Amino acid sequence: MYSSGTIQNPSRHLKAESGTSIIELYREWIKIPPCWDTPCIIMNTVSICFSDDDVYRLYNLDVYGHKIHDKMGIYGSVPLLLAHKPDRTVGIFWLNSSETLVEINTKAVPSRTLPDISKQRVVPQADVRWMSESGIIDVFLLIGPRPFDIFKQFAQLTGTQAMPPLFSLGYHQCRWNYEDEQDVKAVDAGFDEHDIPYDVIWLDIEHTEGKRYFTWDKKKFSNPNRMQELLKKKKRKLVAIIDPHVKVDPTYAIYSQAKKEGYFVKDREGKDFEGICWPGKKTLCLWFINFSLGTELTMPKDAVHHGNWEHREVHNLYGFYQQMATAEGLVRRSGGVERPFVLTRSFFAGSQKFGAVWTGDNVAKWSYLKISIPMLLTISMAGISFCGADVGGFIGNPEPELLIRWYQAGAYQPFFRGHANRNTKRREPWLFGEENTRIIREAIKERYTLLPYLYLLFYRAHKAAEPVMRNLPFLSLFHTPGNALLVHPVTEPKATTVNILLPGKDEIWYDFRSSSQVEGPGTLNVPVTLDTIPVFQRGGSVVPKKTSVGRSTEWMADISYELRIALDSKESAAGELYLDDGHSFQYLHKNQFLHRKFTFQKGVLSSSFQQTQQIIGLKGVICFKGYGFFCHTITYLTKHPLFGVQKPTYIYILKVNRLKTFTEFNRETNITGFFWAYGQQIDKKEHV
């Protein structure tokens, strides 16, 4: 039985999200993000000779080296459609996990606003038809009226982004496969030798004994506990990859236990369903978990899951349930104390509650770097903020320039991991020559200095369903981490300039590195070198940073914080800082966190509590109250540069360990910054 529904939308601007595609209708054209920053006409999905290629298909599949600009399903799908125009945004959530086709029919129709037919103008109309193989019509209308209202309304149905542990926002190094314990040790040492921070090293499925997941190859990894303890002493983590199927082997404990308890999916004859994947021909699917290998190799739709659900009913939910079970298992293992980190490639609406998503087996080509940006923006708008694409491309060997540009882009995206296929050349960051290593090092270090800001954005995503990565309307090559920064990754080889739109008629923008105000708003032609990519800070914002980096996030606990304050046309700015212990649920259960709002007005920086909180056991924390400072735990010096005003003649250094009023400003000049430290009750003035 099929379920279907038709929605007419005469709005001038329609956004439909399906899997990793966004469809936008604006005035007289439809645009798909791969068309980038120029309008691009596409044909209706309705044609005389109807075929599967004519519609957007929501059907989760493992497609190795997936095609670009293709409407077929790949790893994940979120059946959410957004319609937007300048004064209104609405949404439609089609809740159905079976195979679903989305048909778009656009046409021009007369406007109904004028009674005189001769004076009526033609406006576009988009009809959207949803067709699901099974299930009921279960539709939620999201009434907005603003985009952020839609995000919150969708989150009320599907949940908000899980608050990630801080280490997971650092850099991850992965390969299929690091061969043995010595290989892991050598790669780990290479990061230290080349002064490159990282937090997690990954092992792909070759670490197991004959693809028996949750086991170790005893020859290659004879002492995995010691290996993990060595990483732990260096304040780093190990993540092991497993696939969602079980090798048929009576001597394999997981197989024998699952067989005994009847956990395996059944075929239509009532026997355990067997398929083909990495362990060999005899592979069984466990619980609600699915495997796919290549185009359309998946479980038969009449296979039967727990509860007598046919596979066709729940196909798109398998990755969702796999991630859910893994996350819940990790929380239980820690006694409910630790936040889990679980990455999945297959997802559905609500996957954000359980961890992160990546875009799958991409290719080491410029076009895949370019398409990764709208893919991540689409996933972000569908509620899944913790998302990323494999840096460098999983398949193939990237040229040094492409790898550098990918690192520079990935450093500003929510999930940041380098990954490669086992058939590729090794590509650790230091293997491409000294100069290229320097540039990659700087990109990764820039990520680490921005972790306080990124952590704040994830807290906002967790509490208020605000996307971490946001796009400018119609320009999917740009994106904004939060609302303070605008990033333009370089996605063309040998580029010397890029065109950048700085939005907002009354906005002021600053170069994030030089702190200088740039011309705008409007479209700028900005010179670029291989060293960096354009990053701008919006006037009126405050961005918290770390003043230096360590070998990993845990090494940075005692490093001081810096507030990058960019003034708007009224010489004011506002921003926030959020801190907690970075790993537990104490922020949730015991209100153990710091959340401050900073405001700079009339030459004075003040701060206030955002909500009830307890500051317990936090290192490197400074709390402000009114125009004063309350300093806590350790001594360090921190700087606050401001963009947009003249350099001061002097600043104040405060050394206090109690609440102290700070009102002494040099009123004859614009105070552009000040320093604070603590440990002693001594005030002094220093010239800049």
C-alpha positions as CSV (number, residue, x, y, z in Angstrom):
1,M,0.0,0.0,0.0
2,Y,1.3,3.4,-0.9
3,S,0.6,6.7,0.9
4,S,0.8,10.0,-0.9
5,G,0.0,13.6,-0.4
6,T,0.1,16.8,-2.5
7,I,1.0,20.2,-1.3
8,Q,0.6,23.4,-3.4
9,N,2.7,26.4,-2.7
10,P,2.3,29.6,-4.6
11,S,5.0,31.2,-2.5
12,R,7.8,33.0,-4.3
13,H,10.5,31.1,-2.5
14,L,10.4,27.4,-1.7
15,K,13.0,25.3,0.0
16,A,12.6,21.5,-0.1
17,E,15.1,19.4,1.8
18,S,15.5,15.8,0.8
19,G,18.4,13.8,2.0
20,T,21.4,15.8,1.1
21,S,19.8,18.1,-1.5
22,I,18.1,21.5,-1.1
23,I,15.7,22.7,-3.7
24,E,15.0,26.4,-3.8
25,L,12.4,28.2,-5.7
26,Y,12.9,32.0,-5.8
27,R,11.0,34.2,-8.2
28,E,11.4,32.8,-11.7
29,W,13.9,30.0,-11.1
30,I,14.7,26.9,-9.1
31,K,18.2,26.5,-7.8
32,I,20.0,23.5,-6.4
33,P,23.1,24.3,-4.3
34,P,25.6,22.5,-6.6
35,C,24.8,25.4,-9.0
36,W,26.5,27.6,-6.4
37,D,26.3,31.3,-6.5
38,T,24.5,31.8,-9.8
39,P,20.9,31.1,-10.7
40,C,20.4,27.8,-12.4
41,I,17.3,26.5,-14.0
42,I,16.4,22.9,-13.6
43,M,13.6,20.9,-15.1
44,N,10.5,19.8,-13.2
45,T,10.7,16.3,-11.8
46,V,7.5,15.6,-13.6
47,S,8.1,14.3,-17.2
48,I,6.1,12.5,-19.9
49,C,8.3,9.4,-19.6
50,F,8.3,8.9,-15.8
51,S,11.3,7.2,-14.3
52,D,13.0,7.0,-11.0
53,D,15.5,9.6,-12.1
54,D,12.8,12.2,-12.4
55,V,12.1,12.4,-8.6
56,Y,14.0,12.9,-5.4
57,R,14.3,9.6,-3.7
58,L,14.5,9.2,0.1
59,Y,16.0,5.8,0.5
60,N,19.1,5.2,2.6
61,L,21.8,3.4,0.7
62,D,25.6,2.9,0.9
63,V,26.8,4.3,-2.4
64,Y,30.5,4.2,-2.7
65,G,31.8,7.4,-4.4
66,H,28.3,8.7,-4.7
67,K,27.5,10.9,-7.7
68,I,27.2,14.7,-7.5
69,H,23.9,16.3,-8.6
70,D,22.1,13.0,-8.5
71,K,18.5,12.7,-7.1
72,M,18.9,9.1,-6.0
73,G,19.1,8.3,-2.3
74,I,22.4,7.9,-0.5
75,Y,23.2,7.5,3.2
76,G,20.5,9.5,5.0
77,S,17.2,11.3,4.6
78,V,15.1,13.8,6.5
79,P,11.7,14.3,4.9
80,L,11.5,18.0,5.7
81,L,10.4,20.8,3.3
82,L,10.8,24.5,4.0
83,A,9.0,27.2,2.2
84,H,10.4,30.7,2.7
85,K,9.8,34.3,1.6
86,P,11.1,37.5,3.1
87,D,8.3,37.8,5.7
88,R,7.3,34.2,6.3
89,T,8.8,30.7,6.7
90,V,6.7,27.5,7.0
91,G,7.6,23.9,7.0
92,I,6.2,20.4,6.3
93,F,7.5,17.3,8.0
94,W,6.4,14.1,6.2
95,L,7.0,11.4,8.9
96,N,7.5,8.2,7.0
97,S,10.5,5.9,7.1
98,S,9.7,3.7,4.1
99,E,11.0,4.4,0.6
100,T,9.7,7.9,-0.4
101,L,9.6,9.8,-3.7
102,V,9.3,13.6,-3.8
103,E,7.9,15.0,-7.0
104,I,8.4,18.7,-7.8
105,N,6.1,20.4,-10.4
106,T,6.8,24.1,-11.0
107,K,4.8,26.2,-13.3
108,A,3.8,29.8,-13.9
109,V,0.2,30.9,-12.8
110,P,-1.6,34.3,-12.8
111,S,-1.4,36.2,-9.6
112,R,-4.7,36.3,-7.8
113,T,-4.1,39.6,-6.1
114,L,-5.6,41.8,-8.8
115,P,-9.2,41.5,-10.0
116,D,-8.4,42.9,-13.5
117,I,-7.1,39.8,-15.4
118,S,-5.3,42.1,-17.9
119,K,-3.2,43.6,-15.2
120,Q,-2.4,40.3,-13.4
121,R,1.2,39.3,-13.4
122,V,2.6,35.8,-13.6
123,V,4.0,34.2,-10.5
124,P,5.6,30.7,-10.0
125,Q,3.8,27.9,-8.3
126,A,5.3,24.8,-7.0
127,D,3.3,21.6,-6.3
128,V,5.1,19.0,-4.2
129,R,3.9,15.4,-4.1
130,W,5.1,12.9,-1.5
131,M,4.7,9.2,-2.3
132,S,5.7,6.6,0.3
133,E,5.7,2.9,-0.3
134,S,4.1,2.1,3.0
135,G,2.8,3.6,6.2
136,I,0.2,6.2,6.9
137,I,-0.1,9.9,6.0
138,D,1.5,11.4,9.1
139,V,2.2,15.1,8.3
140,F,3.3,17.9,10.6
141,L,2.8,21.6,9.5
142,L,5.4,24.0,11.0
143,I,3.9,27.5,11.0
144,G,7.0,29.6,11.7
145,P,6.8,32.5,11.1
146,R,10.6,32.9,11.2
147,P,13.3,30.4,10.2
148,F,14.5,30.0,13.8
149,D,10.9,29.4,14.8
150,I,10.8,26.5,12.3
151,F,14.0,25.0,13.7
152,K,12.5,25.1,17.2
153,Q,9.2,23.6,16.1
154,F,11.0,20.8,14.3
155,A,13.1,20.2,17.4
156,Q,10.0,19.8,19.5
157,L,9.1,16.9,17.2
158,T,12.5,15.3,16.7
159,G,14.7,16.6,19.5
160,T,17.7,18.9,19.6
161,Q,21.3,18.2,18.9
162,A,23.0,16.2,21.7
163,M,25.6,18.2,23.6
164,P,28.9,16.7,22.4
165,P,31.9,16.0,24.6
166,L,34.5,18.7,24.0
167,F,37.1,16.4,22.7
168,S,34.9,15.4,19.8
169,L,35.1,19.0,18.5
170,G,38.8,18.7,18.0
171,Y,40.6,17.2,15.0
172,H,40.1,13.4,14.3
173,Q,42.7,11.4,12.3
174,C,41.3,8.3,10.6
175,R,42.4,5.8,8.0
176,W,41.1,2.4,6.7
177,N,43.3,1.1,8.3
178,Y,46.1,1.9,10.7
179,E,47.8,-1.4,10.6
180,D,48.9,-2.2,14.1
181,E,49.8,-0.8,17.5
182,Q,53.1,0.5,16.2
183,D,51.4,2.3,13.4
184,V,49.1,4.0,15.9
185,K,52.0,4.9,18.1
186,A,54.0,6.3,15.2
187,V,51.1,8.4,13.9
188,D,50.4,9.8,17.4
189,A,54.1,10.7,17.8
190,G,54.0,12.3,14.4
191,F,51.5,14.9,15.5
192,D,53.7,15.8,18.5
193,E,56.8,15.9,16.4
194,H,55.2,18.3,13.9
195,D,53.4,20.4,16.6
196,I,49.9,19.6,15.3
197,P,47.1,19.2,17.8
198,Y,44.6,16.4,17.5
199,D,42.2,14.6,19.9
200,V,41.2,11.3,18.3
201,I,42.8,8.6,16.3
202,W,40.5,6.1,14.6
203,L,40.8,2.4,13.8
204,D,38.6,1.0,10.9
205,I,37.3,-2.5,10.7
206,E,40.6,-4.2,10.0
207,H,41.5,-4.0,13.8
208,T,39.1,-6.9,14.3
209,E,39.6,-10.6,14.2
210,G,38.3,-11.6,10.8
211,K,35.6,-8.8,10.8
212,R,34.1,-10.2,14.0
213,Y,33.2,-6.9,15.5
214,F,34.0,-6.1,19.2
215,T,37.1,-8.3,18.9
216,W,40.8,-7.5,18.3
217,D,43.2,-9.0,15.9
218,K,45.6,-10.6,18.3
219,K,48.6,-10.3,16.1
220,K,48.3,-6.7,15.1
221,F,46.8,-5.5,18.3
222,S,48.2,-7.8,21.0
223,N,47.7,-5.3,23.9
224,P,44.9,-2.9,23.0
225,N,44.5,-1.9,26.7
226,R,48.1,-0.7,26.8
227,M,47.7,1.2,23.5
228,Q,44.7,3.0,24.8
229,E,46.3,3.8,28.1
230,L,49.3,5.4,26.3
231,L,46.8,7.6,24.4
232,K,45.0,8.4,27.6
233,K,48.2,9.6,29.3
234,K,48.6,12.0,26.4
235,K,45.0,13.2,26.8
236,R,43.8,11.7,23.6
237,K,41.1,9.2,22.5
238,L,40.7,6.1,20.4
239,V,37.6,5.5,18.4
240,A,36.9,2.0,16.8
241,I,34.7,1.6,13.8
242,I,32.2,-1.3,13.6
243,D,29.7,-2.2,10.9
244,P,26.1,-3.2,11.7
245,H,26.2,-6.9,10.8
246,V,27.3,-10.1,12.5
247,K,29.5,-12.8,11.0
248,V,28.0,-16.3,11.0
249,D,30.3,-18.2,13.3
250,P,29.1,-20.4,16.2
251,T,32.4,-19.8,18.0
252,Y,31.8,-16.0,17.9
253,A,30.2,-15.0,21.2
254,I,28.0,-12.2,19.8
255,Y,26.7,-14.4,17.0
256,S,25.9,-17.3,19.3
257,Q,24.2,-15.1,21.9
258,A,22.1,-13.3,19.4
259,K,21.2,-16.6,17.7
260,K,20.1,-18.1,21.0
261,E,18.0,-15.1,21.9
262,G,16.4,-14.8,18.5
263,Y,17.6,-11.2,17.8
264,F,18.4,-11.6,14.1
265,V,16.1,-10.3,11.4
266,K,14.1,-13.0,9.7
267,D,13.5,-13.7,6.0
268,R,9.9,-14.3,4.8
269,E,10.3,-18.0,5.6
270,G,11.0,-17.2,9.3
271,K,14.7,-18.1,9.0
272,D,17.6,-15.9,10.1
273,F,18.2,-13.5,7.2
274,E,21.7,-13.9,5.7
275,G,23.4,-11.4,3.4
276,I,26.8,-10.4,2.0
277,C,29.2,-7.9,3.5
278,W,32.7,-7.6,4.8
279,P,32.7,-10.8,6.9
280,G,31.7,-12.8,3.9
281,K,28.6,-14.4,2.5
282,K,27.3,-15.5,5.8
283,T,26.3,-12.3,7.5
284,L,23.3,-11.7,9.7
285,C,21.5,-8.5,10.5
286,L,21.0,-7.8,14.2
287,W,18.0,-6.0,15.8
288,F,17.0,-3.1,13.6
289,I,20.4,-2.7,12.0
290,N,20.8,-2.7,8.2
291,F,23.8,-3.1,5.9
292,S,24.2,-1.9,2.4
293,L,27.1,-2.5,0.0
294,G,27.0,-0.8,-3.3
295,T,24.0,0.5,-5.2
296,E,20.7,-1.2,-4.1
297,L,22.3,-4.1,-2.3
298,T,20.2,-4.1,0.8
299,M,17.8,-6.2,2.8
300,P,14.7,-7.6,1.0
301,K,11.6,-5.4,1.8
302,D,9.7,-8.4,3.1
303,A,12.3,-9.3,5.7
304,V,10.8,-9.2,9.2
305,H,12.2,-7.3,12.2
306,H,11.4,-7.4,15.9
307,G,7.7,-6.7,16.5
308,N,6.8,-8.2,13.0
309,W,7.7,-5.0,11.2
310,E,8.5,-5.5,7.6
311,H,11.7,-4.1,6.3
312,R,9.9,-1.8,3.9
313,E,8.3,0.0,6.8
314,V,11.5,0.9,8.7
315,H,14.2,0.9,6.0
316,N,15.3,4.5,6.6
317,L,15.3,4.1,10.4
318,Y,18.1,1.5,10.7
319,G,21.0,3.9,11.0
320,F,18.9,5.9,13.4
321,Y,18.4,2.9,15.7
322,Q,22.0,1.7,15.4
323,Q,23.2,5.1,16.6
324,M,20.6,5.3,19.3
325,A,21.5,1.9,20.7
326,T,25.2,2.6,20.7
327,A,24.8,6.0,22.4
328,E,22.5,4.6,25.1
329,G,25.0,1.7,25.6
330,L,27.9,4.1,26.1
331,V,25.9,6.2,28.6
332,R,25.0,3.0,30.6
333,R,28.6,1.8,30.6
334,S,29.6,5.1,32.2
335,G,26.9,4.8,34.8
336,G,25.0,7.7,33.3
337,V,27.9,10.1,33.9
338,E,29.7,10.6,30.5
339,R,28.4,12.1,27.3
340,P,28.8,9.6,24.4
341,F,30.3,10.3,21.0
342,V,28.8,8.2,18.2
343,L,29.3,9.0,14.5
344,T,26.9,7.5,11.9
345,R,26.7,7.7,8.1
346,S,23.0,6.6,7.9
347,F,20.5,8.9,9.5
348,F,16.9,10.0,9.7
349,A,14.9,12.8,11.4
350,G,16.0,12.9,15.0
351,S,19.4,11.4,14.6
352,Q,20.9,14.6,16.1
353,K,19.8,13.3,19.6
354,F,22.4,10.6,19.5
355,G,25.6,12.2,18.0
356,A,27.2,13.2,14.8
357,V,26.8,12.5,11.0
358,W,29.3,12.4,8.2
359,T,28.6,12.6,4.5
360,G,30.1,9.2,3.5
361,D,32.5,8.0,0.9
362,N,33.4,11.1,-0.9
363,V,36.1,11.5,-3.6
364,A,39.4,13.4,-3.6
365,K,38.3,15.9,-6.2
366,W,37.6,19.6,-6.1
367,S,34.0,19.1,-7.0
368,Y,33.5,17.0,-3.8
369,L,35.1,19.6,-1.7
370,K,32.7,22.1,-3.3
371,I,29.5,20.0,-2.9
372,S,30.4,19.2,0.8
373,I,29.4,22.7,1.8
374,P,25.7,22.7,0.7
375,M,25.5,19.0,1.8
376,L,26.4,20.1,5.4
377,L,24.2,23.1,5.3
378,T,21.3,21.0,4.3
379,I,21.9,18.5,7.0
380,S,22.3,21.4,9.5
381,M,18.9,22.9,8.5
382,A,17.3,19.5,9.0
383,G,18.3,19.6,12.7
384,I,21.6,17.7,12.6
385,S,24.2,20.3,13.6
386,F,27.0,17.9,14.3
387,C,28.0,17.0,10.7
388,G,31.1,16.9,8.6
389,A,32.7,15.6,5.4
390,D,35.9,13.5,5.2
391,V,38.8,15.9,4.8
392,G,40.8,15.2,1.6
393,G,38.2,12.8,0.2
394,F,37.9,9.1,1.3
395,I,38.5,7.8,-2.3
396,G,41.6,8.7,-4.3
397,N,44.7,10.7,-3.6
398,P,44.3,14.5,-3.2
399,E,46.9,16.9,-4.6
400,P,48.6,19.0,-1.9
401,E,46.6,22.2,-2.8
402,L,43.3,20.3,-2.6
403,L,44.2,18.8,0.7
404,I,45.2,22.2,2.1
405,R,41.9,23.8,1.0
406,W,40.0,20.9,2.5
407,Y,41.7,21.3,5.9
408,Q,41.0,25.0,5.8
409,A,37.3,24.4,5.0
410,G,37.0,21.6,7.6
411,A,38.5,23.7,10.4
412,Y,35.3,25.8,10.3
413,Q,32.8,23.0,10.0
414,P,31.1,21.2,12.9
415,F,32.8,17.7,12.6
416,F,36.5,17.8,11.6
417,R,38.1,14.5,10.5
418,G,40.6,13.4,8.0
419,H,39.9,9.9,6.5
420,A,41.1,7.8,3.6
421,N,40.5,4.5,1.9
422,R,43.0,1.7,2.4
423,N,43.9,1.8,-1.3
424,T,45.1,5.4,-1.1
425,K,48.6,6.7,-0.3
426,R,49.2,7.7,3.3
427,R,48.3,11.3,3.9
428,E,49.0,12.3,7.5
429,P,49.3,16.1,7.6
430,W,53.1,16.2,7.6
431,L,53.7,14.1,4.4
432,F,53.3,16.8,1.8
433,G,56.4,18.9,2.4
434,E,57.4,21.4,5.1
435,E,55.5,24.4,3.7
436,N,52.3,22.5,3.2
437,T,52.6,21.0,6.7
438,R,52.9,24.5,8.0
439,I,49.7,25.6,6.3
440,I,47.8,22.6,7.5
441,R,49.1,23.0,11.0
442,E,47.9,26.6,11.1
443,A,44.4,25.6,9.8
444,I,44.1,22.9,12.6
445,K,45.4,25.3,15.2
446,E,42.9,27.9,14.2
447,R,40.2,25.4,14.8
448,Y,41.5,24.8,18.3
449,T,41.6,28.5,19.2
450,L,38.0,28.8,18.2
451,L,36.8,25.9,20.3
452,P,35.2,28.1,22.9
453,Y,33.0,29.8,20.2
454,L,32.2,26.4,18.6
455,Y,31.3,24.9,22.0
456,L,29.0,27.9,22.6
457,L,27.3,27.3,19.3
458,F,26.7,23.6,20.1
459,Y,25.2,24.6,23.4
460,R,22.8,26.9,21.5
461,A,22.0,24.1,19.2
462,H,21.4,21.8,22.1
463,K,19.2,24.2,24.1
464,A,17.5,26.3,21.4
465,A,17.8,24.2,18.1
466,E,19.9,26.9,16.4
467,P,22.1,25.4,13.6
468,V,25.8,25.6,14.2
469,M,26.5,26.0,10.5
470,R,24.2,28.4,8.6
471,N,24.0,29.5,5.0
472,L,23.4,32.9,3.5
473,P,20.2,32.8,1.4
474,F,20.8,31.4,-2.1
475,L,24.6,31.3,-1.7
476,S,25.6,27.9,-0.5
477,L,29.3,28.4,-1.0
478,F,29.4,30.7,2.0
479,H,28.4,29.7,5.5
480,T,28.4,31.3,8.9
481,P,29.4,29.4,12.1
482,G,26.8,31.0,14.3
483,N,25.9,34.6,13.5
484,A,29.3,36.2,14.2
485,L,31.6,34.7,11.5
486,L,31.3,34.4,7.8
487,V,33.6,31.8,6.1
488,H,34.3,31.4,2.4
489,P,36.2,28.2,1.7
490,V,38.3,28.2,-1.5
491,T,37.0,25.4,-3.7
492,E,38.8,26.1,-7.0
493,P,42.4,25.2,-7.9
494,K,44.9,27.9,-8.2
495,A,42.4,30.5,-7.1
496,T,43.8,34.1,-6.6
497,T,40.5,35.8,-5.8
498,V,37.0,34.9,-4.6
499,N,33.8,36.8,-4.8
500,I,32.1,37.2,-1.4
501,L,28.8,38.7,-0.5
502,L,28.8,40.5,2.8
503,P,25.1,40.8,3.8
504,G,23.2,43.5,5.7
505,K,22.6,47.0,4.5
506,D,23.8,48.5,7.8
507,E,26.2,45.8,8.8
508,I,30.0,46.4,9.4
509,W,32.3,43.5,8.7
510,Y,35.9,43.0,9.8
511,D,38.7,40.8,8.5
512,F,38.9,38.2,11.3
513,R,42.7,37.9,11.2
514,S,43.8,41.5,10.6
515,S,41.0,43.1,12.6
516,S,40.6,45.7,9.8
517,Q,37.2,46.9,8.7
518,V,36.4,45.8,5.1
519,E,34.4,47.6,2.5
520,G,30.8,46.6,2.3
521,P,28.2,45.4,2.6
522,G,27.9,44.0,-0.9
523,T,29.9,41.7,-3.1
524,L,33.6,42.0,-2.8
525,N,36.4,40.5,-4.9
526,V,38.9,39.3,-2.2
527,P,42.5,38.2,-3.0
528,V,43.4,34.8,-1.5
529,T,46.7,33.0,-1.1
530,L,47.2,29.3,-0.3
531,D,47.9,30.2,3.3
532,T,44.3,31.2,4.4
533,I,40.7,31.4,3.4
534,P,38.5,34.5,3.9
535,V,36.9,34.8,7.3
536,F,35.0,37.8,8.5
537,Q,33.5,38.9,11.8
538,R,30.2,40.8,11.9
539,G,30.3,44.1,13.7
540,G,28.3,43.9,16.9
541,S,29.5,40.5,17.9
542,V,31.8,39.0,20.5
543,V,33.7,35.8,19.7
544,P,35.4,33.9,22.6
545,K,38.7,32.2,21.8
546,K,41.6,30.5,23.4
547,T,44.9,32.5,23.4
548,S,47.0,29.5,22.4
549,V,46.6,25.8,21.7
550,G,47.7,22.6,23.3
551,R,48.3,19.1,22.0
552,S,44.6,18.3,22.5
553,T,41.5,19.8,24.0
554,E,42.4,18.4,27.5
555,W,45.8,20.1,27.3
556,M,44.0,23.4,26.9
557,A,41.9,23.5,30.1
558,D,44.2,26.0,31.8
559,I,44.8,28.2,28.7
560,S,43.3,31.6,29.0
561,Y,40.4,33.0,27.0
562,E,40.3,35.9,24.6
563,L,37.2,37.9,23.6
564,R,37.3,39.2,20.0
565,I,35.0,42.2,20.1
566,A,33.9,43.7,16.9
567,L,31.9,47.0,17.1
568,D,29.0,47.9,15.0
569,S,28.0,51.4,13.8
570,K,26.9,52.3,17.3
571,E,30.3,51.2,18.7
572,S,28.6,48.4,20.7
573,A,28.8,44.6,20.6
574,A,27.4,41.6,22.4
575,G,28.2,37.9,22.7
576,E,28.3,34.9,25.0
577,L,30.7,32.4,26.6
578,Y,29.6,28.9,27.7
579,L,31.8,26.5,29.7
580,D,31.3,23.3,31.5
581,D,33.5,20.3,32.4
582,G,33.4,19.2,28.7
583,H,32.5,15.6,29.3
584,S,29.7,14.8,31.8
585,F,26.0,15.5,32.2
586,Q,26.6,17.6,35.3
587,Y,25.7,20.7,33.2
588,L,22.3,19.2,32.8
589,H,21.6,17.4,36.1
590,K,23.3,19.8,38.5
591,N,23.6,23.1,36.6
592,Q,27.4,23.0,36.8
593,F,28.3,25.3,34.0
594,L,29.2,28.9,33.2
595,H,27.1,30.9,30.8
596,R,27.8,34.6,30.5
597,K,26.6,37.4,28.2
598,F,29.0,40.1,27.4
599,T,28.0,43.6,26.3
600,F,30.2,46.4,25.2
601,Q,28.5,49.9,25.2
602,K,29.8,53.4,25.7
603,G,33.4,52.2,26.2
604,V,32.5,49.7,29.0
605,L,32.5,45.9,28.8
606,S,30.0,44.3,31.2
607,S,28.8,40.8,31.7
608,S,25.8,39.1,33.3
609,F,24.6,35.6,34.1
610,Q,22.4,34.1,31.3
611,Q,20.7,31.6,33.6
612,T,21.0,29.9,37.0
613,Q,24.2,28.0,37.3
614,Q,26.8,26.7,39.7
615,I,30.5,27.2,39.0
616,I,32.0,24.1,40.4
617,G,35.4,22.5,39.5
618,L,36.0,24.6,36.4
619,K,39.5,25.6,35.5
620,G,40.4,28.8,33.8
621,V,37.0,30.4,34.5
622,I,36.5,34.1,34.9
623,C,33.0,35.4,35.9
624,F,32.0,39.0,35.5
625,K,29.3,40.9,37.3
626,G,28.2,44.4,36.3
627,Y,31.3,46.4,35.6
628,G,33.5,44.3,37.8
629,F,35.3,41.0,37.7
630,F,35.3,37.9,39.9
631,C,38.3,35.8,39.2
632,H,38.4,32.1,40.0
633,T,40.9,29.3,40.4
634,I,44.1,30.0,38.5
635,T,46.3,33.0,37.4
636,Y,46.7,33.9,33.8
637,L,46.7,36.9,31.5
638,T,44.0,37.4,28.9
639,K,43.6,40.0,26.1
640,H,40.5,41.4,24.6
641,P,41.1,43.1,21.2
642,L,38.3,45.2,19.8
643,F,37.7,45.9,16.1
644,G,36.4,49.3,15.0
645,V,37.9,51.9,17.3
646,Q,41.3,53.6,17.7
647,K,44.2,52.2,19.6
648,P,44.1,53.3,23.3
649,T,46.9,55.2,25.0
650,Y,46.8,52.7,27.9
651,I,44.9,49.9,29.4
652,Y,44.4,48.5,32.9
653,I,45.7,45.3,34.2
654,L,43.6,44.0,37.1
655,K,44.9,41.4,39.5
656,V,42.2,40.5,41.9
657,N,40.8,37.5,43.6
658,R,37.5,39.1,44.7
659,L,34.7,41.0,43.2
660,K,36.1,44.4,42.2
661,T,34.5,47.4,40.4
662,F,36.2,48.5,37.2
663,T,35.2,51.9,36.1
664,E,38.5,53.7,35.4
665,F,38.7,54.3,31.7
666,N,40.7,56.9,29.9
667,R,37.8,59.0,28.7
668,E,40.0,61.1,26.4
669,T,40.6,58.2,24.0
670,N,38.5,55.2,22.9
671,I,39.4,52.3,25.1
672,T,39.7,49.4,22.6
673,G,40.8,46.7,25.0
674,F,41.9,45.7,28.4
675,F,43.7,42.9,30.1
676,W,42.8,41.0,33.3
677,A,44.5,38.5,35.5
678,Y,44.2,37.6,39.1
679,G,46.0,36.2,42.1
680,Q,46.8,39.4,43.9
681,Q,44.9,42.4,44.9
682,I,47.0,44.9,42.9
683,D,45.8,47.3,40.3
684,K,48.2,49.0,37.9
685,K,48.2,51.0,34.6
686,E,50.4,50.0,31.7
687,H,51.0,51.8,28.4
688,V,50.1,50.0,25.2
